């Protein structure tokens, strides 16, 4: 055990430092970018704060997954495991998943732009295509409307035109 620490201790230390340093830097960069993107007037601050926090959390979670994967690959490489086939296999699997999840990715990206561009918010009365109602929930995946008769779930990737009756 002592031999292991003598030989590999410094490498293990640097992997741990990179792990924590990467997470801290990720949070700082994302917060700075989100803060810059979501500067607004005093009336909008509450809405912008919620939207900014949502987007910040999503980006940080995605960044953390990427950091975990990189650290895991560094550890495998550290123990002399050839990571080339793993990376190639991951690329092929990623390609297959991206073809299968194309509409899901489109929904997420559209949802992100809806939030960033402030197209509508919870409580707004809107019309999407021929569907009209009050927005009761917005996620990255879908927008949920309520009218007198029904609750309507609309995937964000299918939204082409939005009429917002609440914004002036």
N, C-alpha and C positions, 0 to 999 in steps of 0.2 A: 504494500500500500504506500509506503514512504517513497519507494522507487517511482511509483506511478505519479505521485505528487511532484517529485523532483523533476521528472521528465516532462510531464504534461501540465503542471500547475500553472505556468505562465500563460499557456494557450487557453486553458479553461478560464483563467482570470480575465483575459481579453475578450473572450466570447461573452462572459457575463457582463462586462463593462459595456460592450457594444449593444447588448440586449437592452439594458436599462437606458443607456445614452440614446439609442434609437427611439425608444418609447417617449422619452422626455422631449427630444427634438421634434418628433412627429406632432405631439400635442401643441408645442409652442408655435410651430409653423402653421398648423391647421387653424389654431385660434387667431393668429395674426391675420391670416387670409380671410377667414370668416368675418372677423371684426371689420376689416377693410371693405368687404363686399356688402355688409349689412349696416352701413352707417345710414342713419335716417333722421327725420324730424322727431320731435318729442312725442307727437301723437302716435307715430308708428313704432316707437321704441319697444313697446310690450310685444306687439305682433312680431317684429323683427327679431327680438330676443328669443322667442320660442322657436321661430323658424331656423335661426342661426344655430341654436343649441341642438336641434334635431339633425341638421346637416353636419354639424361638427361631430356629433356622436357617431353618425354613420361613417364618416370619413376616417375617424380615429379607429373604429372597429375594423374596417377594411385594412387600414395601415398596420394595425396590430397583428392581424392574420398574416400579412406579408412578412412582417418582422419575425414571427414565430416560424414561418416556413424557412426563411433565410437562416435563422439560428439553428434550426433542425438540420438543414443541409450542411452547415458549417461543422456541426457536431459529428455528423456521419463522415464527412471528409476528414475530420480530425482523427477518427478511428480507422482511417484508411479504407473506407467503403467508397467504391467508385460511384460517384453521384451522376455521372454522364448518362447512364441508362435510365436513372430515375428522372432526370430532367427531360429526357426525350419522351419517356412514357407519360410524364405529366403534361407535356406539350400536346401530345396526341389526345390524351383524355380531355384536356382543356378545350381543344378544338371540337371534339365530339360533343361536349357539354354545351359549348357556345352555339353550335348549330341547333341543338335540341332546345336550348333555353333562349332562343333569339327573341321571342315575344316577351319573355320575362325581363330580359335586359332592356328591351325597348321601353317597357313599362317603367322600369326603375329610372332610366335616364330621363324620360318624359316627366316623371314625378319630381325628379330633382330640379328640372328647369321650371316646373310649375311653382315650386317653393321658392327658388332663387328669384324668379322674375315677378313674384307676388301677383300672379294672374288672378287668383281668388283665395279666399281664406274661409275658415269655418264660420258659419253664420251668414255668408254672402248668398244672395239669391242669384243663381246663374242658369244659363241655358247651354247645354252641350249637345250639339246636333239638334235632334228633336226632343231631347229630354230636358225638363226644366224642374228646378226645385232648389231647396236650401241645402248648402253644403253642411253635412253633419260630421264628416271625417275626411281627412286627406292623408294618405300614406304614399310611400314611394311607388307602391304597386297600383293603387286605385284611388278613385274619388267616389265618395258615397253621398248621394243626394236623397232628400226626402221631400215629397210633395204631399198633397192631400190624400192620395190613394195608395202610394207605394214608396218603398225604399229602393233606390236604383244604385247598383254597383257598376262603375264604368272603369275599365282598365285604362290607365293613363296613356298607354301607347296607342289607343284608338282615338284619343281626343285630337281633333283637327281644329275646330273653331269653338271658342268660348265667348259667350255674351255674359258680361257681369253687370247685373242691374244695380248692384250695391255700390260700385265705385263710380265716382263722378269725374 
